[in-house]
Amino acid sequence: MKLEQTIPPAVERRVGPDSRFLAVALGVGLLTLIRLIFAAVIPLTEDEAYYRLWAFHLQFGYYDHPPMVAWGLALGRSILGDTALGARLVPIVGAAVSTLLTYDIARLAGLSDRTATRAALWYMAAPLVGFGAILILPDAGTTLFWTLTLWALLKTERSGQGAWWLLAGAAAGCAVLSKYSALFIAPGVLFWLIRSAAGRRKLASPWPWAACLIAGGLFMTNVVWNAGEHWVTFAKQFGRVTPHGFIPWGPILFLVVLAALSNPLTTPFVARCVWARLGSKSERGLREQDRGLDLILVNGAPFLAYLCLHSLHASVEAHWPAPLYPSLAILAAVGSEQAAGPIRRRLIFLAAPVGLTLSTLALLHLALPQTDGLVRRDPSHPLRGWAPFAQRLEALRLARGAGWIGTESYGAYAQLALQPAIKASLLQLTERRRYLFAPPPPAAGLAGPGLVVDLSRRMSLSALKDCFAETTPIAVLPRGDPRRGDIYTVVEVSGPKRNLISPGCRSFHNGKVDD
């Protein structure tokens, strides 16, 4: 039996919201409230603290990423202040909107209300979403706008109104301004269009091309910024494409992690749905009612293929495939409608509770320092102890008469910049290109002695001697629980041998030293 023969037909929509949508919206609202509470009490990670600095200097690009993460962070801060909750407000609201869009995408694709509800529930319960939705990451914006693009494309399919293409173009452009991985939206949509006669006819209309112009115009703002900054973001991000080795088991590891974080209990249903679609005899000429589901299936195929190729030479970070999760949830829901038997019923019953429980436990662990030390490599430890550490460091600075504090890592710099106890100028010494967005500290303030602090395992005295005439280790400071290994070395420095602002002491990129 072919999958498309078992998909419940689209039902007539009643005027006004139906009970299933209200239930989904209520669940999303409750989960959003819980996420807001956790976001307020969990300290910012190093990357989040780093992105926070961008939000004080809004522009069209930054060394590491396009600008959307900074714009969203600045919006949240303008509403709730310069707090962890303010910084994380927009990603959390974006996750809620993505969930509602997932529900409506399923309905617009002609799936039943029950399937759409299950898709939204499973998206909410995906461990990566349940846990990661509170974090400030560029992938949050990419996921929201990628999902909005799919929704707009299905609206134009369902309504026959080409103007929805304009919204799709704007959403795709915003997705690329969130992260360059959203460039894969274009080949995914093109692949979808050329797979059917109806799609190929649309390519003869002006609407898809108008969408391309809108998306390209938005992206051009970042391109122009990069052109004025020697293409720094392009060099950093597109430099990842170049192979630096060979990891034959990389794709297997990537797919295992993807299955685990999207929910291992729903992964068999995704596989069943994809297998049924690939085995369908209608692939050469998709029926009109299949095109919505086909968009959900193929839109992320180019991006998924790239991630598999990337995993052959480098690791794929767990959050990179986040834009694919709404589609995976819908495909899983479709696959669950076809499957039968007691195992199917158990998986469907357990999928959401297991995913939400794992996510809640992870958030509780980050929120409660009392749970630290339960595992050997505790992901919570980098968040702990920054306030007392900063107080001890500031007291040491005052005792030594140092005028400024420097770090060798951007993460330590960003975390110290969060701490009100630090009253001196801060300078990250090794990667000055990261700070094109901010005016440098006054050169006069860096002429006198300063303190350089960083993890002892990361501190390079030889690099400091290349940069300063005098370097004297003066203290070792623990941060958090000293048994966990976060020990920092403090070095008093003076007599800079080179311009500390540009290019700084040294820059480390891919293991190479750039003087």
C-alpha positions as CSV (number, residue, x, y, z in Angstrom):
1,M,0.0,0.0,0.0
2,K,1.4,3.3,-1.0
3,L,1.7,6.1,1.6
4,E,-0.2,8.7,-0.3
5,Q,-3.2,6.4,-0.5
6,T,-3.4,6.2,3.3
7,I,-3.0,9.9,4.1
8,P,-6.3,11.2,5.5
9,P,-7.9,13.6,3.0
10,A,-8.0,17.3,3.8
11,V,-11.2,18.2,5.6
12,E,-13.3,21.3,5.3
13,R,-12.1,24.0,7.8
14,R,-14.6,25.5,10.0
15,V,-14.8,29.2,10.3
16,G,-12.7,30.3,13.3
17,P,-10.1,28.3,15.2
18,D,-10.9,24.6,15.8
19,S,-10.5,22.7,19.1
20,R,-7.3,21.0,18.0
21,F,-5.6,24.2,17.1
22,L,-6.7,25.7,20.5
23,A,-5.2,22.7,22.2
24,V,-2.0,23.1,20.3
25,A,-1.9,26.9,21.1
26,L,-2.5,26.2,24.8
27,G,0.3,23.7,24.9
28,V,2.6,26.0,23.1
29,G,1.8,28.8,25.5
30,L,2.3,26.7,28.6
31,L,5.7,25.4,27.3
32,T,6.7,28.9,26.3
33,L,6.0,30.1,29.9
34,I,8.2,27.2,31.3
35,R,11.0,28.1,28.9
36,L,10.9,31.8,29.9
37,I,11.3,30.8,33.6
38,F,14.3,28.6,32.8
39,A,15.7,31.3,30.6
40,A,15.6,33.8,33.4
41,V,17.6,31.6,35.9
42,I,20.1,29.8,33.6
43,P,23.3,31.9,33.1
44,L,24.3,32.8,29.6
45,T,26.8,30.5,27.8
46,E,30.0,31.9,26.4
47,D,28.6,32.2,22.9
48,E,25.4,33.8,24.2
49,A,27.5,36.3,26.1
50,Y,29.5,37.0,23.0
51,Y,26.4,37.6,20.9
52,R,25.2,39.9,23.6
53,L,28.1,42.2,22.8
54,W,27.0,42.5,19.2
55,A,23.6,43.8,20.3
56,F,25.2,46.9,21.6
57,H,26.5,47.7,18.1
58,L,23.9,46.8,15.5
59,Q,25.1,46.5,12.0
60,F,24.6,44.3,8.9
61,G,27.2,41.7,9.7
62,Y,29.7,40.4,12.2
63,Y,32.9,38.3,12.0
64,D,31.2,35.1,12.8
65,H,27.7,35.3,11.4
66,P,25.1,37.5,9.6
67,P,23.3,40.0,11.8
68,M,19.9,38.5,12.7
69,V,21.0,37.1,16.1
70,A,22.2,40.5,17.2
71,W,19.0,42.2,16.0
72,G,16.8,39.7,17.9
73,L,18.8,40.0,21.0
74,A,18.6,43.8,20.9
75,L,14.8,43.6,20.5
76,G,14.5,41.3,23.5
77,R,16.8,43.5,25.6
78,S,14.7,46.6,24.7
79,I,11.6,44.8,26.1
80,L,13.0,43.1,29.2
81,G,16.3,44.8,29.8
82,D,19.9,43.6,29.7
83,T,19.2,40.3,31.4
84,A,19.4,36.6,30.5
85,L,15.6,36.6,30.0
86,G,15.7,39.7,27.8
87,A,18.5,38.3,25.7
88,R,16.6,35.0,25.2
89,L,13.1,36.4,24.7
90,V,13.1,36.4,20.9
91,P,14.4,32.8,20.4
92,I,11.8,31.5,22.8
93,V,9.0,33.3,21.1
94,G,10.4,32.2,17.7
95,A,10.3,28.6,18.8
96,A,6.6,29.0,19.8
97,V,5.8,30.5,16.4
98,S,7.7,27.7,14.6
99,T,5.6,25.2,16.4
100,L,2.3,26.8,15.3
101,L,3.6,27.1,11.8
102,T,4.5,23.4,11.9
103,Y,0.9,22.6,12.7
104,D,-0.5,24.8,9.9
105,I,2.1,23.6,7.4
106,A,0.8,20.0,8.0
107,R,-2.8,21.2,7.5
108,L,-2.0,23.2,4.3
109,A,-0.3,20.1,3.0
110,G,-3.6,18.3,3.2
111,L,-2.9,16.2,6.2
112,S,-5.6,15.6,8.8
113,D,-6.0,17.7,12.0
114,R,-4.8,14.7,14.1
115,T,-1.6,14.4,12.0
116,A,-1.0,18.1,12.2
117,T,-1.5,18.1,16.0
118,R,0.9,15.2,16.4
119,A,3.5,16.9,14.2
120,A,3.3,20.1,16.4
121,L,3.5,18.0,19.6
122,W,6.5,16.0,18.4
123,Y,8.3,19.2,17.2
124,M,7.8,20.7,20.7
125,A,9.1,17.5,22.3
126,A,12.2,17.0,20.2
127,P,15.1,17.2,22.7
128,L,17.1,19.7,20.7
129,V,14.0,22.0,20.5
130,G,12.9,21.4,24.1
131,F,16.3,22.1,25.4
132,G,17.8,24.5,22.8
133,A,14.8,26.8,22.4
134,I,16.0,29.0,25.3
135,L,19.5,29.5,23.8
136,I,20.6,32.5,21.7
137,L,21.8,30.9,18.5
138,P,21.8,32.0,14.9
139,D,20.0,28.7,14.1
140,A,17.0,29.9,16.0
141,G,16.3,32.6,13.4
142,T,17.2,30.3,10.6
143,T,14.6,27.8,11.8
144,L,11.9,30.3,12.3
145,F,12.3,32.0,8.9
146,W,12.9,28.7,7.0
147,T,9.6,27.3,8.5
148,L,7.9,30.6,7.6
149,T,9.2,30.2,4.0
150,L,7.6,26.7,3.7
151,W,4.3,28.0,5.2
152,A,4.1,30.9,2.7
153,L,4.9,28.5,-0.2
154,L,2.1,26.2,0.9
155,K,-0.3,29.2,1.3
156,T,0.3,30.1,-2.4
157,E,-0.2,26.4,-3.4
158,R,-3.5,26.3,-1.4
159,S,-4.9,29.7,-2.3
160,G,-3.6,30.0,-5.8
161,Q,-2.5,33.6,-5.0
162,G,1.0,34.2,-6.2
163,A,1.5,37.1,-3.8
164,W,2.4,34.7,-1.1
165,W,5.6,34.1,-3.0
166,L,6.7,37.6,-1.9
167,L,6.4,36.6,1.8
168,A,8.3,33.4,1.0
169,G,11.1,35.5,-0.5
170,A,11.2,37.9,2.5
171,A,11.3,35.0,4.9
172,A,14.1,33.2,3.0
173,G,16.1,36.5,2.9
174,C,15.7,36.8,6.7
175,A,16.7,33.2,7.1
176,V,20.0,33.9,5.2
177,L,20.5,37.0,7.4
178,S,20.3,34.6,10.3
179,K,22.8,32.0,9.0
180,Y,24.3,31.2,5.7
181,S,23.1,27.6,5.8
182,A,19.7,29.0,4.8
183,L,21.1,29.5,1.3
184,F,20.1,25.8,0.8
185,I,16.5,26.9,0.8
186,A,16.9,28.0,-2.9
187,P,18.0,24.6,-4.3
188,G,15.4,22.8,-2.1
189,V,12.5,24.9,-3.5
190,L,13.8,24.6,-7.1
191,F,14.0,20.8,-6.7
192,W,10.5,20.8,-5.5
193,L,9.2,22.9,-8.4
194,I,10.9,21.0,-11.2
195,R,9.5,17.6,-9.8
196,S,6.0,18.3,-11.2
197,A,4.4,19.9,-14.2
198,A,2.5,22.3,-12.0
199,G,5.7,23.4,-10.4
200,R,7.5,23.9,-13.7
201,R,4.6,26.0,-14.9
202,K,5.1,28.3,-11.9
203,L,8.7,28.9,-13.0
204,A,7.2,30.6,-16.1
205,S,5.3,33.1,-13.9
206,P,7.0,36.2,-12.3
207,W,6.3,35.2,-8.7
208,P,9.2,32.9,-7.9
209,W,11.6,35.3,-9.5
210,A,10.2,38.2,-7.6
211,A,10.7,36.1,-4.4
212,C,14.3,35.6,-5.5
213,L,14.8,39.3,-5.9
214,I,13.4,40.1,-2.5
215,A,15.5,37.4,-0.8
216,G,18.6,38.5,-2.7
217,G,18.0,42.1,-1.8
218,L,17.9,41.4,1.9
219,F,21.0,39.2,1.6
220,M,22.8,41.9,-0.3
221,T,22.9,44.1,2.9
222,N,25.2,41.5,4.4
223,V,27.2,41.1,1.2
224,V,27.8,44.9,1.0
225,W,28.9,44.9,4.7
226,N,31.3,42.0,4.0
227,A,32.8,43.8,1.0
228,G,33.6,46.7,3.3
229,E,35.3,44.4,5.8
230,H,37.5,42.3,3.5
231,W,34.9,39.5,3.3
232,V,35.6,38.3,6.9
233,T,32.4,36.4,7.5
234,F,32.5,34.7,4.1
235,A,36.1,33.7,4.6
236,K,35.3,32.2,8.1
237,Q,32.1,30.4,7.3
238,F,32.6,29.3,3.7
239,G,36.1,28.2,4.7
240,R,34.5,25.3,6.5
241,V,33.6,23.8,3.1
242,T,37.3,23.0,2.4
243,P,38.1,19.4,3.5
244,H,40.7,19.1,6.2
245,G,40.8,15.3,6.5
246,F,38.6,12.3,6.1
247,I,36.2,10.8,8.7
248,P,34.6,7.7,7.1
249,W,32.2,7.1,10.0
250,G,31.2,10.9,10.1
251,P,27.8,10.5,8.3
252,I,26.8,7.6,10.5
253,L,27.6,9.6,13.7
254,F,25.9,12.7,12.3
255,L,22.7,10.8,11.5
256,V,22.7,9.0,14.9
257,V,23.0,12.4,16.7
258,L,20.2,13.8,14.4
259,A,18.0,10.9,15.3
260,A,18.7,11.2,19.0
261,L,18.1,14.9,19.2
262,S,15.0,15.0,17.0
263,N,13.6,12.1,19.1
264,P,14.7,8.5,18.6
265,L,11.1,7.3,19.2
266,T,9.9,9.2,16.2
267,T,12.8,8.5,13.9
268,P,11.4,5.1,12.7
269,F,8.2,6.9,11.5
270,V,10.4,9.4,9.5
271,A,12.2,6.5,7.9
272,R,8.9,4.8,7.0
273,C,7.5,8.0,5.5
274,V,10.6,8.7,3.4
275,W,10.9,5.1,2.2
276,A,7.2,5.0,1.2
277,R,7.6,8.3,-0.8
278,L,10.8,7.2,-2.5
279,G,9.1,4.0,-3.5
280,S,6.0,5.7,-4.9
281,K,5.3,5.2,-8.6
282,S,4.0,8.7,-8.8
283,E,7.4,10.3,-8.5
284,R,7.6,11.1,-12.2
285,G,4.4,13.1,-12.2
286,L,3.3,14.1,-8.7
287,R,-0.4,14.4,-8.3
288,E,-1.5,17.8,-7.3
289,Q,-2.6,16.8,-3.9
290,D,0.8,15.3,-3.2
291,R,2.8,18.5,-3.8
292,G,2.4,19.9,-0.3
293,L,3.8,16.8,1.3
294,D,6.5,16.7,-1.3
295,L,7.7,20.2,-0.4
296,I,8.0,19.0,3.2
297,L,10.0,16.0,2.1
298,V,12.4,17.6,-0.3
299,N,13.0,21.1,0.8
300,G,15.8,20.2,3.2
301,A,17.3,17.5,1.0
302,P,20.2,19.7,-0.3
303,F,21.0,20.9,3.2
304,L,21.0,17.4,4.6
305,A,23.2,16.2,1.8
306,Y,25.7,18.9,2.5
307,L,25.8,18.1,6.2
308,C,26.5,14.5,5.4
309,L,29.3,15.5,3.1
310,H,30.7,17.9,5.7
311,S,30.7,15.2,8.3
312,L,33.2,13.3,6.2
313,H,35.9,15.8,7.1
314,A,34.7,17.7,10.2
315,S,32.2,17.4,13.0
316,V,28.6,18.7,12.5
317,E,27.5,20.7,15.5
318,A,24.3,19.3,17.0
319,H,22.3,22.5,16.4
320,W,23.2,22.9,12.7
321,P,20.3,20.8,11.4
322,A,17.7,22.7,13.5
323,P,15.9,24.1,10.5
324,L,15.1,20.6,9.4
325,Y,13.2,19.7,12.6
326,P,9.8,21.0,11.7
327,S,9.8,18.9,8.5
328,L,11.1,15.9,10.4
329,A,8.2,16.2,12.9
330,I,5.6,16.3,10.1
331,L,7.2,13.4,8.2
332,A,7.2,11.4,11.5
333,A,3.5,12.2,12.1
334,V,2.7,11.1,8.5
335,G,4.7,7.9,9.0
336,S,2.9,7.1,12.2
337,E,-0.5,7.2,10.5
338,Q,0.5,4.5,8.1
339,A,2.2,2.2,10.7
340,A,0.1,-0.3,12.6
341,G,0.6,-2.7,15.6
342,P,1.3,-2.5,19.3
343,I,4.8,-1.2,18.8
344,R,3.5,1.8,16.8
345,R,1.0,2.6,19.6
346,R,3.7,2.4,22.3
347,L,6.1,4.7,20.3
348,I,3.3,7.2,19.6
349,F,2.3,7.2,23.3
350,L,5.9,7.6,24.6
351,A,7.4,9.9,22.1
352,A,6.2,13.2,23.5
353,P,6.6,12.4,27.2
354,V,10.1,11.0,26.7
355,G,11.2,14.0,24.7
356,L,9.8,16.5,27.0
357,T,11.1,14.7,30.1
358,L,14.7,14.6,28.7
359,S,14.5,18.3,27.8
360,T,13.1,19.2,31.3
361,L,15.8,17.3,33.0
362,A,18.5,19.0,31.0
363,L,17.1,22.4,31.8
364,L,16.8,21.6,35.5
365,H,20.4,20.5,35.5
366,L,21.5,23.8,34.0
367,A,19.3,25.8,36.4
368,L,20.3,24.0,39.6
369,P,24.0,24.1,40.6
370,Q,23.2,21.4,43.2
371,T,23.0,18.8,40.4
372,D,26.5,19.5,39.2
373,G,29.1,16.7,39.1
374,L,26.6,14.0,38.1
375,V,28.5,13.3,34.9
376,R,32.2,13.4,34.1
377,R,32.0,16.0,31.4
378,D,29.4,18.3,32.8
379,P,28.0,20.8,30.2
380,S,26.9,23.0,33.1
381,H,30.3,23.8,34.5
382,P,31.3,26.5,31.9
383,L,28.3,28.5,33.2
384,R,29.1,28.4,36.9
385,G,31.0,30.7,39.3
386,W,31.6,33.8,37.1
387,A,30.4,36.4,39.6
388,P,32.7,35.4,42.5
389,F,35.5,34.8,40.0
390,A,35.1,38.3,38.6
391,Q,35.1,39.7,42.2
392,R,38.4,38.0,43.0
393,L,39.9,39.1,39.7
394,E,38.9,42.7,40.2
395,A,40.3,42.7,43.8
396,L,43.6,41.3,42.4
397,R,43.7,44.0,39.7
398,L,43.3,46.8,42.2
399,A,45.9,45.3,44.5
400,R,48.4,45.1,41.6
401,G,47.5,48.6,40.3
402,A,46.7,47.2,36.8
403,G,44.7,49.4,34.5
404,W,43.1,46.8,32.2
405,I,42.3,43.1,31.9
406,G,42.9,41.0,28.8
407,T,42.0,37.5,27.8
408,E,43.2,35.0,25.1
409,S,39.7,33.6,24.4
410,Y,36.5,35.4,23.2
411,G,34.4,33.3,25.6
412,A,36.3,34.4,28.7
413,Y,36.2,38.0,27.5
414,A,32.4,37.9,26.9
415,Q,31.7,36.3,30.3
416,L,33.8,38.9,32.1
417,A,32.0,41.7,30.2
418,L,28.8,40.4,31.7
419,Q,30.1,40.9,35.3
420,P,29.4,44.2,37.0
421,A,32.3,43.6,39.4
422,I,34.8,44.3,36.6
423,K,35.4,48.0,36.5
424,A,38.5,48.1,34.2
425,S,38.7,48.1,30.4
426,L,38.6,44.6,28.8
427,L,40.5,43.5,25.8
428,Q,40.5,40.2,24.0
429,L,44.0,39.9,22.6
430,T,44.2,37.1,20.1
431,E,41.3,37.6,17.6
432,R,40.8,41.3,17.1
433,R,38.9,40.7,13.8
434,R,36.0,39.4,16.0
435,Y,35.5,43.0,17.3
436,L,35.1,45.0,14.2
437,F,31.6,45.9,15.5
438,A,32.9,47.8,18.6
439,P,35.1,50.9,19.1
440,P,38.4,49.8,20.7
441,P,39.3,50.8,24.2
442,P,41.5,53.9,24.5
443,A,45.1,53.1,23.6
444,A,46.3,55.3,26.5
445,G,44.6,53.0,29.0
446,L,46.5,50.0,27.6
447,A,49.9,51.6,27.9
448,G,50.3,50.7,31.6
449,P,50.4,47.3,33.3
450,G,47.5,45.0,32.9
451,L,46.4,41.5,33.8
452,V,45.9,38.7,31.3
453,V,43.7,35.9,32.4
454,D,42.5,32.7,30.9
455,L,42.2,28.9,31.5
456,S,45.6,27.6,32.5
457,R,45.4,24.8,29.9
458,R,44.8,27.5,27.3
459,M,47.2,30.2,28.5
460,S,50.3,30.6,26.3
461,L,53.2,32.4,28.1
462,S,55.3,32.2,25.0
463,A,52.7,34.1,23.0
464,L,52.4,36.7,25.7
465,K,56.2,37.2,25.7
466,D,56.0,37.8,21.9
467,C,53.5,40.6,22.7
468,F,54.8,42.2,26.0
469,A,58.2,43.1,27.3
470,E,57.3,42.0,30.9
471,T,55.2,38.9,31.7
472,T,54.9,37.7,35.3
473,P,52.5,35.0,36.4
474,I,51.0,36.2,39.7
475,A,48.0,34.0,40.6
476,V,46.0,30.9,39.9
477,L,42.3,31.4,40.4
478,P,39.6,28.6,40.4
479,R,36.2,29.3,38.9
480,G,33.3,27.3,40.3
481,D,34.2,23.9,41.7
482,P,38.0,23.6,41.5
483,R,37.7,19.8,41.3
484,R,36.1,20.1,37.8
485,G,39.3,21.5,36.3
486,D,38.4,25.2,35.5
487,I,41.6,26.8,36.8
488,Y,42.7,30.2,35.4
489,T,46.2,31.6,35.3
490,V,46.6,35.4,35.8
491,V,49.7,37.0,34.3
492,E,50.7,40.6,34.9
493,V,52.0,42.2,31.6
494,S,53.5,45.5,30.6
495,G,55.4,47.1,27.7
496,P,53.4,46.0,24.7
497,K,55.6,45.2,21.7
498,R,52.9,45.6,19.1
499,N,49.5,47.3,18.6
500,L,47.2,45.5,20.9
501,I,44.1,46.8,19.1
502,S,44.9,45.8,15.5
503,P,46.0,43.2,14.8
504,G,46.4,42.3,18.5
505,C,48.9,39.7,19.8
506,R,48.1,36.7,17.7
507,S,45.1,35.1,15.9
508,F,44.5,31.4,15.8
509,H,42.5,30.0,13.0
510,N,42.4,26.3,12.2
511,G,45.5,25.6,14.2
512,K,47.6,28.1,12.3
513,V,49.2,31.2,13.8
514,D,48.5,34.4,11.9
515,D,50.9,37.2,12.9
